[in-house]
């Protein structure tokens, strides 16, 4: 369903969404939540855009088994950068608690950075 066709069904969006598979409902909900964070976009336009995203996703990948990686490598890289940034030379234990890793992991992360210099 193209965005141009949506205005006449905007008042029925909750009904439309309830008829879709759960994953598409989630895509709609998360898209709507993100779009609404932009104050320049009205709630009506946000709902139209979110529905278009959900429908486009359904049409593009519907029926196909799709694997979505968690992106752990990027999260780990960011966590290590934050640890290095927050490290003051003596706060190993505090950082381990803050980042929910072992003290040994903090030592290893800091040592790896030191060996690069």
C-alpha positions in Angstrom: 0.0 0.0 0.0 1.6 3.3 -1.1 1.6 6.3 1.2 -0.7 8.1 -1.3 -3.5 5.5 -0.6 -3.3 5.8 3.1 -5.2 9.0 4.0 -8.6 7.4 3.5 -7.7 4.5 5.8 -5.8 6.5 8.5 -8.7 6.3 10.9 -8.7 2.5 10.5 -5.0 1.9 11.2 -5.5 0.1 14.5 -7.9 -2.4 12.7 -5.5 -2.8 9.8 -2.5 -3.4 12.1 -4.4 -6.0 14.2 -5.0 -8.1 11.1 -1.3 -8.2 10.3 1.3 -10.8 11.6 2.9 -9.9 15.0 6.3 -9.1 13.5 4.7 -6.5 11.1 2.7 -5.1 14.0 6.1 -4.7 15.9 7.7 -3.0 12.8 4.7 -0.6 12.7 4.9 0.2 16.4 8.6 0.7 16.6 8.6 2.8 13.4 5.8 4.9 14.7 7.6 5.4 18.0 10.8 6.5 16.2 9.0 8.8 13.8 7.0 10.5 16.5 10.3 11.6 18.1 10.6 14.1 15.2 8.6 17.2 16.2 8.3 18.3 12.6 6.1 15.3 11.7 2.5 15.3 12.7 1.0 12.2 14.4 -1.2 11.5 11.3 1.9 11.7 9.0 3.8 9.5 11.5 1.1 6.9 11.4 1.0 7.0 7.6 4.8 6.6 7.3 4.9 3.8 9.9 2.1 1.9 8.1 3.9 2.4 4.8 7.1 1.0 6.3 5.3 -2.0 7.8 3.4 -2.7 4.6 6.6 -2.3 2.4 8.4 -4.7 4.7 5.6 -7.2 4.5 5.5 -7.0 0.7 9.3 -7.1 0.3 10.2 -9.9 2.7 6.8 -11.5 3.4 7.1 -15.3 3.3 10.9 -15.3 3.3 12.9 -16.5 6.2 15.0 -13.5 7.2 17.8 -13.6 9.8 18.5 -10.2 11.5 21.9 -10.2 13.3 21.9 -8.7 16.7 24.9 -6.5 16.0 26.8 -7.6 19.0 30.1 -6.8 17.5 29.2 -3.1 17.2 27.9 -3.1 20.8 31.1 -4.8 22.1 33.2 -2.3 20.2 31.2 0.7 21.6 31.4 -0.8 25.1 35.2 -1.2 24.9 35.6 2.4 23.6 33.5 3.6 26.6 35.6 1.6 29.0 38.8 3.1 27.6 37.3 6.6 27.8 36.1 6.1 31.4 39.3 4.5 32.6 41.3 6.7 35.0 44.1 4.3 35.9 42.6 3.0 39.1 38.8 2.4 38.6 38.9 -1.2 37.3 36.3 -2.5 39.8 33.9 0.5 39.2 34.1 0.0 35.5 33.5 -3.7 35.8 30.3 -3.0 37.8 29.2 -0.2 35.5 29.6 -2.3 32.3 28.7 -5.6 33.8 31.9 -7.4 32.9 34.7 -9.0 34.9 37.6 -7.0 36.3 39.8 -9.2 34.1 37.9 -8.0 31.1 38.5 -4.4 32.1 42.3 -5.1 32.4 42.3 -6.8 29.0 40.5 -3.9 27.3 42.7 -1.3 28.8 45.9 -3.3 28.1 44.9 -3.8 24.5 44.5 -0.1 24.1 47.9 0.6 25.8 49.6 -1.9 23.5 48.3 -0.1 20.4 50.1 3.1 21.5 
